[in-house]
Amino acid sequence: MKTRGTARVALMLAAIVCASGMFVARAIAQEPPDPRLKSNPLETLRNFEPAADEEYRLGKGDEIMVEFAGRPDLTAKIVVGPDGRITMPLAGDLMLAGRTREEAAKLIETALSSYYTNLSAQVTVTRYTANKVLVLGAVERPGVVTFDGTPTLLEALSRSGLETGPNKAAQIPERCAIYRGHDEVVWVDLKKLIDSGNPLADLRLRRDDVVYVPNGGERFVSVLGQVQHPGAVLLTGNSTLASVLAGAGGFTEAAGNKPHIQIVDPETGTSRIISFNDLLNPDKALEVTPKPGEIVFVPQTGFYRATYVVERLSPMITAGALIGVGLP
C-alpha cells in the first residue's frame, strides 16, 4: 500500500466510524426472518466489510505478468481486456476477470497443457487499474480512485481531497453513503465519529464501490435495483419520483416494462409500492415526491416477492424493520 497523505493520518488519529446513524438495505428473494430477532449493529457492519485476507481478483484493465518455471521464453506481459479476457499464443482467449492469481495461473496451465508438459505458471499483477472506487459529492477531486491494495473508506476520502477548515486541517464529512452493486447501501453518519472511537474507522471497501459525500444540508435519495446508475440522486424543489428515476439513468432491461417501485423510509421502516404504469397514466394524475433519505428500489421483472430488509444500526440493539410486499 502506498504511503498515505496527511489527510488520511488526521482521519486515522480521529478514529472515526460510528455505528450510530448507519443503515444497511438490501433486497432478497426469500421469506423474511423473525423480525423480533435482534441484530448487533457492529456485526452487520463487519459483514459489509470484506475479509482482511480476501484474495485479489483480476479485473478489466489490470496488467499482469505470466511467467513459467524454467521457460523464460514463454514469459508474457498482458493487459486484461475490456471483456475480461486475455489472448495468449496457442492458448487463445482466456477469461481471467474475477479469478484470483492462482486460479488464473491454473487456467493458463490447463489451456497450454496440450502443447507443453509439466508447465508451472505464475501470475503477478504489475499494474492495477480495475481495483478502483468512485468518490462523488463534496470532495475537491471527485472521480475514480485506484488502489494497489485493499481500498479503504478513509483513504478514498483523503485521496479525493477533503475540504479544509480555517486551520487548514482536513474536515471530516458529516456523513457519507457507500453504494455496492445495484441493491446495497450503507449510510455512515460521520458527525458522531470522533466520540465513537470505533476501530472500524478504516472500513475496507470492495472494488467498484461508490462513496458519496453530500454537502451540508444536501437533500438526496438513494436509487437502487434495476436502474442504469444506482446511487444518490439530489432532490430539488421540483423533484418527483419520475425525475428521480430519470436522474438514475432510467430502468435497465431487467426491470421490465411495468415495474412496481418500492419506496422505503429507513427511519420508520415503512414502505410503499408505486406502479410505474400509474405514474404514466394521466387519468390518475399521480405525482409522487420521495423524501430525503428514502430508498427507491426497482425490482427485477418476475421478482414476484419483493422483500426489502431495512436494518437500523445504532448503539441500542434494535430489531430490523421488515417489509414484505407481494407484487402482482
C-alpha positions, 0 to 999 in steps of 0.5 A, a space after each residue: 500500500 502506498 504511503 498515505 497523505 496527511 489527510 488520511 493520518 488526521 482521519 486515522 488519529 480521529 478514529 472515526 466510524 460510528 455505528 450510530 446513524 448507519 443503515 444497511 438495505 438490501 433486497 432478497 428473494 426469500 421469506 423474511 426472518 423473525 423480525 423480533 430477532 435482534 441484530 448487533 449493529 457492529 456485526 452487520 457492519 463487519 459483514 459489509 466489510 470484506 475479509 482482511 485476507 480476501 484474495 485479489 481478483 483480476 479485473 478489466 484493465 489490470 496488467 499482469 505478468 505470466 511467467 513459467 518455471 524454467 521457460 523464460 521464453 514463454 514469459 508474457 506481459 498482458 493487459 486484461 481486456 475490456 471483456 475480461 479476457 486475455 489472448 495468449 499464443 496457442 492458448 487463445 482467449 482466456 477469461 481471467 476477470 474475477 479469478 484470483 492469481 492462482 486460479 488464473 495461473 491454473 487456467 493458463 496451465 490447463 489451456 497450454 497443457 496440450 502443447 507443453 508438459 509439466 508447465 508451472 505458471 505464475 501470475 503477478 499483477 504489475 499494474 492495477 487499474 480495475 481495483 478502483 472506487 468512485 468518490 462523488 459529492 463534496 470532495 475537491 477531486 471527485 472521480 475514480 480512485 485506484 488502489 494497489 491494495 485493499 481500498 479503504 473508506 478513509 483513504 478514498 476520502 483523503 485521496 479525493 481531497 477533503 475540504 479544509 477548515 480555517 486551520 487548514 486541517 482536513 474536515 471530516 464529512 458529516 456523513 457519507 453513503 457507500 453504494 455496492 452493486 445495484 441493491 446495497 447501501 450503507 449510510 455512515 453518519 460521520 458527525 458522531 465519529 470522533 466520540 465513537 472511537 470505533 476501530 472500524 474507522 478504516 472500513 475496507 471497501 470492495 472494488 467498484 464501490 461508490 462513496 458519496 459525500 453530500 454537502 451540508 444540508 444536501 437533500 438526496 435519495 438513494 436509487 437502487 435495483 434495476 436502474 442504469 446508475 444506482 446511487 444518490 440522486 439530489 432532490 430539488 424543489 421540483 423533484 418527483 419520483 419520475 425525475 428521480 428515476 430519470 436522474 438514475 439513468 432510467 430502468 435497465 432491461 431487467 426491470 421490465 416494462 411495468 415495474 412496481 417501485 418500492 419506496 422505503 423510509 429507513 427511519 420508520 421502516 415503512 414502505 410503499 409500492 408505486 406502479 410505474 404504469 400509474 405514474 404514466 397514466 394521466 387519468 390518475 394524475 399521480 405525482 409522487 415526491 420521495 423524501 430525503 433519505 428514502 430508498 427507491 428500489 426497482 425490482 427485477 421483472 418476475 421478482 414476484 416477492 419483493 422483500 426489502 430488509 431495512 436494518 437500523 444500526 445504532 448503539 441500542 440493539 434494535 430489531 430490523 424493520 421488515 417489509 414484505 410486499 407481494 407484487 402482482 
